[in-house]
Amino acid sequence: MVSLAESHSRSPQQTPSSTPQRPQVRSMRTIRSTLFQSDHSSSSFTSNSHPPPSIAPSTQTIDFTLQQLATKHSPYKPSPEPSDLLDLSQAFSDFSAYSSDISGELQRLAAVPPGPDDPPPPHENPDQDPSLESFVQPGDLESIIESCVGELGSLSIDMKRRAAAKLRLLAKNRPENRALIGSSGAIPVLIPLLRCGDPMVQEHAVTALLNLSLHEENKVEITQSGAIKPLIFVLKTGTSVSKQNAACALLSLSLVEDNKITIGACGAIPPLVSLLLTGSNRGKKDALTTLYKLCSVQQNKERAVNAGAVRPLVGLVGEQGSGTMEKAMVVLSSLAGIPGGRTSIVEESGIPVLVEAIEGASGKGREFAVLTLLQLCADSMTNRGLLVREGGIPPLVALSQSGTARAKHKAETLLRYLREQRQDASCSSP
């Protein structure tokens, strides 16, 4: 977590990195693709006996599996089932974490436990924080908050910086402090500081508002006081820490359902996509989490696709070991729920990357890779053909035999589509 002392050492602005190139997929996919190219004169599946087990699926294994699946009738709806959406939300929760000033409090209130790749938050006791003890004495809290609120309106940048930093720390750990600061009139005075030209004033103000937003009544006042557009301004212009905490503040506000459309309409999604491209690993995770919450609304899915979110998402799905792969895959699955999202995923070479993810991702990651492929192929013969050419059949067969129950079901459904495709091609051959 970012401490007050550490934040002073940050540079005002991170230099944006260049747009990452999509990773090159492994050559094994090309080998599989060549191996399973359809020969229309002999593309029917006619195995009559169970093939011997093998480590890697052989042609005979694949043909036998597809023949078995052809006897099952399990139509797939193009739209995700409610259980898919619930699992989507839960899976994202399993992989989510936040970079805020509150050391794990936000994920607890949002029901989002830290991911397996995220280190446990450090133990923090506000009573043992020397920076807090230096200005808080027992019984003085109300007078200190009142003094800070007055100093926020000072003409002195130094006084504003100190006052915002104090409120940031006071709201960091104690729920009762958040309620008291919220009722003291601090929120309307903090919001103008989000546009302050001093980067540390801006950083302290945005982090204080993030911490205060964890109190439900403060969410309402923050929104009604006009904080959304200034938070988006910080998301565009702030320090690395400021951008991350602005994204988390917007996430916190988006836990109120009515705020999701407002946040999207005010222009939050393009700078969140920019954070996916240029942010630190921590910033990318915060952007992914916020995008996921916002994109539960149809209009925001469309905004995300139009803002170019699919390209960096596909790139992150292809990255191993960064802790963003599964998060990006869940957001990509969400965007695959609209026609424009499916088109963009295919155009950005998402199919080969998802095929690779079925082989290399975690159990939940494999589920969402096959869910996304199923959404892409449910109503598109063209996409089914692309999936076959990218060598998708062997990993799907393997997943249908060794994945989770849900992954097996979706892999079997997708394999039936591919068998239908090959049967139709065989029937149409002269």
N, C-alpha and C positions, 0 to 999 in steps of 0.2 A: 504494500500500500504506500501511497505517496505521503511522506511526512511534510510538515511545514518547513522544516529546515531543508529537506531535499528540494522542495519546490522552488526555493529561492535560487538554487544553483542551475535551474533549467534555463536553456536559451529561449528567447521570446518566440521563436518560430522554427519548426523543423524544416529542413530543406526537402521538398518533395522529391521522392525517388521517381524514376521513370516508370512508365506503365509496365508491369511484369508481363513477360511473354508466357503464353500457355505452355505448360511442360510438354515435352515430346513423350508420346506414349511408347511403351516398350515394344521392341521388335517382335516379341512373342505374339502380339495381336496380329501382325501381318502374316506370321506363319500359320496361325489358326485360320485367318481369313482365306488364305490360299488353299489350305487343306479342305475347307468346307464350302468352296465355291460350288454353286449348283450347276450340275450338268443336266439340262432339261430332258435329255434322252434317258436318264437313269436316276431321276431325283425322287422317286417314290421310296417310302420306307417299308421294307418287307421282311424284316427279321422275324423269325417264328420261334426262336428259342431265347432264353435269358442269356445274355452275354456274360462271360466270366468277369469277375470283379477286377478292377485295375486301379492303379493310383491316379492316373489321369484319364478322363473320359475318352474312350476310343470312338471311332466312327460307329461301330456296332452298338456301343452303349448308348450313344446319342440317338441313333435311329430307333432302338428299342424303347428308350424313354419317351420319345415323341410319339411312337405308336401307342404306348400305354395311355399317354395323356389325351390322345385323339378320341379314346373311348369315353372320356369323362366329359360331362356337360356342365360348365361353370362359367356362364357369361360374365364378362367384366364390364362394369359401368365406367364410362369415360371419366366421370367426376369421382374424386376420392370418397370412400365411404366415411360415415361419421367416426367409425373406429380408427380409420387411417388418420383423420385429423386429430383425434385425441392422442394417438400414438406419436404423431408429428410433434405435438406440443410437449408431450412428456419426454420424447427423445431429445428435443432441443434443450429442455430443462436439464437433462442429464449431462449435457455438454457445455452448459453456460456458466459464465463467471463475469464478474464486474471489476472494473478498475475505478474505484471511487475512493473517497477520503474516509469511508466509514467501515472499512475492514470487514466486509462480509455481511453487513446488516441489510443491504439492498437485496442480495440474493435470497436471504431468509424471508423477507417480507414479500418478495415476488415469487416465492416457492421455487427458487432456482438454486439447487445445490451446486457447489463448485464442481468443475469437470475433473476427470482423472488426471489430466495433465497439468492442472493448476495447483501450485503449492498451497499448503494450508495457510490461512491468514495469521500474521503474528499476533501473539497475545498482547492486548492493549488494555490498560486500566487507566481511565481518565484521572483517577485520583493519584496515580503515580507519574503522570505526564508532567515533567518539569516546566514545560512551556505553559501548561495550564495553571499549575500551582503559582506561577509567577504573577498572575493577575486575578485569580479567583480565590477569595477567602470565604469561609463559611458565613452564610447570611448576607453576602454581598452580591449574590447573583443578579437579582432584579436591578439593583443600581448599576451594576456593570453593563448589563444589557441596555438599559436606558442610555447610559453614557455612550456606548458603541453606536446606537441608533443615531444619536445626535452627531457623533463624529463622522458618520457616513455622509452627511450633508455638508461637511466642512469644505472649504476651498483648498485645503492642504491635501495634496496627494498622499503624503506620508501618513496623515491622520486617517484618511480613507483606507489606506492599505492596512494599517494596524487594526482598525476597527473591524474590517471585513475578515481579517485573519483570526481575530478573537471569536467572532461569531461562528466562523467555520469550525474552530476547535470546540467551542461550546456545544455545537449541534452534532458533533462527530459521533458520540457514543450514547448519549443519554436521551431517551425518548421524551422525558419530562422537560428537558431543556429545549427540544425542538418545539414542543407545544408552547412553552413560555416565550421563546423568541418570536414565534409566529404571531402570538397575540400582542406583542409589544410594538407592532408597526414596522418591524425591520424589513419585511418582504418588499413593500413598495419602494423602499429606499435602496435596497440592494439591486433591484432590477436595472435602474439606469447605469449602474457601474459595469454592467455587462458590455456596454459600448465604450468604456473608458479606454483611453489610449495607453495607459500604463498596463503592461501585460500582467504584472503581479496583482494589481487591484482587480483586474478582470478574472484572473485565476481564483483568487480568494472568494470573489463574489459568486462565481458559478459553482464552486465547490460548496460554499455555504448554502446556496439554494438547493443543490442536490441533496445535501444532508437534511435540510428542512423538509424537502418533499417527501421524506419517508413518513411523515405524520400526515394522516389522511386529510385532516381539515386544512393543512397547509397546501396540499395539492390544489384545492379549490381556489384558495387565495392567490397562489402563484399564477394559476391560469387566468383568473379573472383580472389580475393586475397587469396582464399583457406581457408575460415573460416568454411566450413561445418564440416570437420573432427575434428578440434579443438573444435567446439561447441558440437559435440557428445562426445568428451573426457570430457568436463565439465558435460554433462548430466550423465556420468558414475561416475565421481569422485568428483564433487563439493559439496559445502555446500547445505543445503536444498534450500536456496534462489537461489544459482547459478544454481542448476538443474532446478528449475522452470523457471528461466529466460532464460536458454539455450533452454528449450522446446519452450518458447514463441518466441525466436529469430528464431528458425527453422520454427515455424509456420509462422512468418512474411515473411521469405524467401520463404516459400512454396506457398505464394500468387502469386508468379511468376510460371506459369504452368510448365515451363521446369525444375524448381528446384525440383519438387516433386520426379521424378524418381531418380535424383542425390542424394537427401537426403536419400531416401530409400536404394539405392545401397551402400551408404557409411556406412550403419549400424545403422541408427538412431532408427529403430523400436524396436529392443530388449531392449535397455535402456529405451525407453518410456514405454514398457510393465513392466519393472522392477519398474518404477515410479508409475505405477498403483498399484503394489503390496506393495511397501514400502514407498511411498510418503505420505505427509500430505494430508488432504482433498483438500487443494489448489493445491498441486502438482498433485494429481489425476485428478482434473479438467483440468489443463493445459495439462497433458498427453492425456486426452480424446480429447480435442480440436485439438491438433496437429495430433493425430492418425486419427481423422476424415478427416482432410484436406489431409493428405498423402494418405489415403485409397480411395480417389477418383480415384486413379490409380490402375489398375488391379494387376500389379506386387506387389504393396505394400499391397494389400489385402492378397495375398498369403504369403508375408513375415510376416504379422501380425499373420496369422493363424499358420504358422510354428514356430513363436516365442512364441506361447502359450498365445496369447492375449485373446482367448475366455474364458478361465477359470476365470480370474479376471473380465472380462466384465459380465459374468453370475452372479458372486458374487455381483458385484455392482448393477446390475438390481434388485437383491433381497434385497438391503438395502433401508430402508425407512428413510427419513429425513436427508440424508447426502448431498443432492443436486447433487448427481452424478447418480442417478437412470436413469433419462431420457437421460442424455448425453451418458451413457453406452449403453442404449437401441438403440440409433440412430447409434452408431458405430457397435453394434451387427447386426442391420438391414443391414448395409453396407456389413459386412462380410458374411451375409447370401446370398449375391449375387453371391458367387462362390461355387462350389461343396464341396471343402474342408472345407469351413466355415460352410456349413450346416451340414456336418458330425460331425464336432467338436462341434457345438452347441448341437446336440443331445447327443453326448458322454459325454458332461459336464453337463448333466441333465438340459439343457436349456428349454425344453418344459414345465415341471412343474413350473419353475420360471416365464416363460412368461404367463402361465395361471393365476398365482397369480397377475402378473402385470396388466392384463386386469381388474381385480377386484379392485386393489388398486392404480393404477397410475393416473396421471393427464389425461386430455382429449387427449393431444398430445401423452403422453406416451402410452395410450391405443391403439391409432392408430398404433404406431410403434410396439407394442407388437403383434397385430393381423397381421400386415404386415409381420413381421418376421415369425410368425407361418404359414402364407399363403405361404411364400417362402419355408419353410421346408416341407409342406405337398402337394404342387402342383403336384409333380411327385413321391411321395413316399406313397404307401399304408401302409407301415410299420409305418411311422411317423404319419399318420392319426390314425392308431390303438393306438399308444402311446398317442396321444392327447385325444382320447376318454377315455382311461384307466385312464388318469390323471384328469378326470372330467372336460374336456374343454367345453362340450356342454352347460351347464347352463350359464356360464359367456358369451359365444359367443351369445347365444340367447338374453340375457339381453343387450349386446352391440348392437345387430342388431335392438333392439327396442328403445334404449335410447342414443346411441352414436352420434358422429358427422356424417354428411352425408357420409364422406369418410370411417369412421370407420364402419358405418352400412353396406356400400357396401362390404367391405372386410370381415366382419363377415358373411354376407349372402353367399358370395362366398365360404368361408371356410365351412360353415354349409352344403352347397350343396355337397361338397366333402365328408363330413362325412355321409350324407344320402346315397350317392352312395355306400360308403363303406359298410354300414349296409345292403343295398338292395342286394349287391353282396353276402354278407355273408348269407343272408336269402335264396337266390336262390340256393346257393351251398349246403345248408343243406339237408340231406336225408329226 
